Amino acid sequence: MAKQCDLCGRGSTKDASRSHSNIKTIKRQYINLQSKKIDGKKTKVCTKCLKTMVKTK
């Protein structure tokens, strides 16, 4: 199961957390996925797409 939006295809991004001595550690930032039924099918949708779906109705 990929951590990706089924509508827009947006996925996780890479980010760096910095320590006090400025050492970089790569980490993942995952998007906020919600499982919703759209047209009778269960899909994983990011909250950005949910907000625009509410706006366009």
C-alpha beads as a LAMMPS data file, in Angstrom:
LAMMPS data file: protein, C-alpha beads

57 atoms
56 bonds

1 atom types
1 bond types

-500.0 500.0 xlo xhi
-500.0 500.0 ylo yhi
-500.0 500.0 zlo zhi

Masses

1 110.0

Atoms # bond

1 1 1 0.000 0.000 0.000
2 1 1 1.647 3.188 -1.177
3 1 1 1.318 6.307 0.935
4 1 1 -0.005 8.307 -1.990
5 1 1 -3.194 10.174 -2.817
6 1 1 -5.360 8.291 -5.312
7 1 1 -6.718 11.497 -6.863
8 1 1 -3.701 13.765 -7.321
9 1 1 -0.839 11.281 -6.859
10 1 1 0.897 13.403 -4.240
11 1 1 3.238 11.431 -1.981
12 1 1 5.802 11.870 0.734
13 1 1 8.679 14.346 0.620
14 1 1 12.192 14.277 2.014
15 1 1 13.256 16.684 4.713
16 1 1 16.289 17.171 6.912
17 1 1 16.221 17.524 10.661
18 1 1 19.214 19.392 12.051
19 1 1 20.840 18.692 15.399
20 1 1 22.444 21.269 17.657
21 1 1 25.807 20.595 15.985
22 1 1 24.128 21.089 12.569
23 1 1 24.360 17.426 11.508
24 1 1 21.769 16.642 8.879
25 1 1 19.537 13.559 9.259
26 1 1 17.216 12.755 6.353
27 1 1 13.617 11.990 7.317
28 1 1 10.329 11.477 5.463
29 1 1 7.331 13.774 5.735
30 1 1 4.172 11.863 4.916
31 1 1 0.996 13.528 3.701
32 1 1 -2.262 13.418 5.649
33 1 1 -4.229 10.594 4.001
34 1 1 -7.851 9.815 4.791
35 1 1 -9.824 6.829 3.493
36 1 1 -13.134 7.984 2.003
37 1 1 -15.800 6.457 -0.209
38 1 1 -16.013 8.327 -3.485
39 1 1 -18.569 7.091 -6.034
40 1 1 -18.962 3.863 -4.040
41 1 1 -15.231 3.032 -4.065
42 1 1 -12.965 3.243 -1.022
43 1 1 -10.022 5.510 -1.882
44 1 1 -7.137 7.149 -0.032
45 1 1 -7.419 10.915 -0.448
46 1 1 -5.189 13.659 0.918
47 1 1 -6.803 16.432 2.937
48 1 1 -5.845 19.012 0.307
49 1 1 -8.020 17.191 -2.243
50 1 1 -10.838 16.821 0.309
51 1 1 -10.858 20.578 0.909
52 1 1 -11.022 21.354 -2.816
53 1 1 -13.795 18.759 -3.304
54 1 1 -15.880 20.513 -0.649
55 1 1 -15.185 23.896 -2.239
56 1 1 -16.242 22.837 -5.752
57 1 1 -19.547 21.217 -4.685

Bonds

1 1 1 2
2 1 2 3
3 1 3 4
4 1 4 5
5 1 5 6
6 1 6 7
7 1 7 8
8 1 8 9
9 1 9 10
10 1 10 11
11 1 11 12
12 1 12 13
13 1 13 14
14 1 14 15
15 1 15 16
16 1 16 17
17 1 17 18
18 1 18 19
19 1 19 20
20 1 20 21
21 1 21 22
22 1 22 23
23 1 23 24
24 1 24 25
25 1 25 26
26 1 26 27
27 1 27 28
28 1 28 29
29 1 29 30
30 1 30 31
31 1 31 32
32 1 32 33
33 1 33 34
34 1 34 35
35 1 35 36
36 1 36 37
37 1 37 38
38 1 38 39
39 1 39 40
40 1 40 41
41 1 41 42
42 1 42 43
43 1 43 44
44 1 44 45
45 1 45 46
46 1 46 47
47 1 47 48
48 1 48 49
49 1 49 50
50 1 50 51
51 1 51 52
52 1 52 53
53 1 53 54
54 1 54 55
55 1 55 56
56 1 56 57
